[in-house]
Amino acid sequence: MELENIIVEVLKTIYDPEIPVDIYELGLIYEVKVDQENNVEIDMTLTSPNCPVAETMPKEVEDKVGLIEGVNSSKVNIVFDPPWDKDMMSEEAKLELGFL
């Protein structure tokens, strides 16, 4: 399996504490970049800038991705552009939360 796909699988094990959906399906992951040395850089957002897990969630993402075999380093960039909204959720997440 390609490293990027493995990273996505790991991201799907991390949940927003206020919403019973993983951060990938929520649309909080904007981009996963893997360079030739397997350094991983992830652009992610939070449901709000005042999110209670603003400090801990990016660290959890960095730590879990950093533990994947083959990953050299892991860095998370928190971005608020574009701001997250519920339209960024996957169909599965919208269904789960009753938006469909």
Helices and strands as residue ranges (DSSP letters): H 3-11, E 29-34, E 39-44, H 56-66, E 73-78, G 86-88, H 91-96
